[in-house]
Structure formats: structure tokens, C-alpha cells
Amino acid sequence: MTCHKATKIIEQICNLGCNRVNEIIEQLERGERTDETNGLNREEIVSVLQELKAIMAVYRKRT
């Protein structure tokens, strides 16, 4: 379960559009921080990454 802070970040990231979401996923998978995830601890970043990947997987199935 994601914490409130991570949930808010996920919503903000998703509002940036698919291209940026995919860029962020790639950066986080490489262990890099992004402007959008500054201030999150490692556990929260892992949670954000997992949730973004799940969201994009659903989106890809719809298109």
C-alpha cells in the first residue's frame, strides 16, 4: 500500500503524460532520482515505481 505522500506524487506524475511517466520509470529503474521524486525515501520511491509500472501496464492493455 502506498503512503499518502507517494500517492500524491503518483497522481502528479500521471498528470505529466505517458511519455514523461515512461521516462520517470526508466530513471527510477536505473536508481536515479527525478525532480518529481525528490523528498521521497527509498521505500516510497520503490512504491511509486511499482505503482507507475502497474498503471502503465493497464494503460498499454487498453491501447
BALOBA-1460 file (C-alpha; in Angstrom, 3 decimals):
// residues 63
<rec num="1" residu="m" x="0.000" y="0.000" z="0.000"/>
<rec num="2" residu="t" x="1.372" y="3.397" z="-0.881"/>
<rec num="3" residu="c" x="1.524" y="6.184" z="1.670"/>
<rec num="4" residu="h" x="-0.380" y="9.416" z="1.161"/>
<rec num="5" residu="k" x="2.742" y="11.326" z="0.072"/>
<rec num="6" residu="a" x="3.628" y="8.678" z="-2.538"/>
<rec num="7" residu="t" x="0.031" y="8.577" z="-3.774"/>
<rec num="8" residu="k" x="0.052" y="12.333" z="-4.291"/>
<rec num="9" residu="i" x="3.348" y="12.117" z="-6.218"/>
<rec num="10" residu="i" x="1.942" y="9.301" z="-8.393"/>
<rec num="11" residu="e" x="-1.078" y="11.446" z="-9.287"/>
<rec num="12" residu="q" x="1.152" y="14.403" z="-10.136"/>
<rec num="13" residu="i" x="3.414" y="12.235" z="-12.298"/>
<rec num="14" residu="c" x="0.480" y="10.714" z="-14.174"/>
<rec num="15" residu="n" x="-0.755" y="14.202" z="-14.985"/>
<rec num="16" residu="l" x="2.512" y="14.805" z="-16.868"/>
<rec num="17" residu="g" x="1.528" y="12.365" z="-19.624"/>
<rec num="18" residu="c" x="2.632" y="8.943" z="-20.779"/>
<rec num="19" residu="n" x="5.968" y="9.971" z="-22.249"/>
<rec num="20" residu="r" x="7.132" y="11.587" z="-19.023"/>
<rec num="21" residu="v" x="5.785" y="8.713" z="-16.927"/>
<rec num="22" residu="n" x="7.817" y="6.277" z="-19.017"/>
<rec num="23" residu="e" x="10.926" y="8.476" z="-18.675"/>
<rec num="24" residu="i" x="10.487" y="8.556" z="-14.910"/>
<rec num="25" residu="i" x="10.039" y="4.778" z="-14.766"/>
<rec num="26" residu="e" x="13.268" y="4.317" z="-16.704"/>
<rec num="27" residu="q" x="15.144" y="6.737" z="-14.463"/>
<rec num="28" residu="l" x="13.886" y="5.120" z="-11.272"/>
<rec num="29" residu="e" x="14.735" y="1.648" z="-12.583"/>
<rec num="30" residu="r" x="18.322" y="2.873" z="-13.073"/>
<rec num="31" residu="g" x="18.350" y="4.035" z="-9.465"/>
<rec num="32" residu="e" x="18.273" y="7.712" z="-10.404"/>
<rec num="33" residu="r" x="16.214" y="10.307" z="-8.619"/>
<rec num="34" residu="t" x="13.903" y="12.609" z="-10.523"/>
<rec num="35" residu="d" x="12.624" y="16.080" z="-9.735"/>
<rec num="36" residu="e" x="9.233" y="14.501" z="-9.148"/>
<rec num="37" residu="t" x="10.530" y="12.024" z="-6.535"/>
<rec num="38" residu="n" x="12.819" y="14.376" z="-4.600"/>
<rec num="39" residu="g" x="11.950" y="14.232" z="-0.933"/>
<rec num="40" residu="l" x="10.821" y="10.602" z="-1.018"/>
<rec num="41" residu="n" x="12.737" y="7.922" z="0.844"/>
<rec num="42" residu="r" x="13.868" y="4.711" z="-0.847"/>
<rec num="43" residu="e" x="10.786" y="2.754" z="0.249"/>
<rec num="44" residu="e" x="8.476" y="5.433" z="-1.115"/>
<rec num="45" residu="i" x="10.382" y="5.558" z="-4.415"/>
<rec num="46" residu="v" x="10.059" y="1.788" z="-4.793"/>
<rec num="47" residu="s" x="6.333" y="2.112" z="-4.116"/>
<rec num="48" residu="v" x="5.971" y="4.912" z="-6.683"/>
<rec num="49" residu="l" x="7.893" y="2.901" z="-9.266"/>
<rec num="50" residu="q" x="5.780" y="-0.214" z="-8.744"/>
<rec num="51" residu="e" x="2.559" y="1.762" z="-8.962"/>
<rec num="52" residu="l" x="3.624" y="3.644" z="-12.092"/>
<rec num="53" residu="k" x="4.558" y="0.378" z="-13.777"/>
<rec num="54" residu="a" x="1.193" y="-1.137" z="-12.855"/>
<rec num="55" residu="i" x="-0.668" y="1.907" z="-14.164"/>
<rec num="56" residu="m" x="1.232" y="1.874" z="-17.437"/>
<rec num="57" residu="a" x="0.672" y="-1.876" z="-17.856"/>
<rec num="58" residu="v" x="-3.083" y="-1.318" z="-17.623"/>
<rec num="59" residu="y" x="-2.874" y="1.628" z="-19.997"/>
<rec num="60" residu="r" x="-0.922" y="-0.416" z="-22.572"/>
<rec num="61" residu="k" x="-3.565" y="-3.145" z="-22.478"/>
<rec num="62" residu="r" x="-6.259" y="-0.586" z="-23.322"/>
<rec num="63" residu="t" x="-4.490" y="0.778" z="-26.379"/>
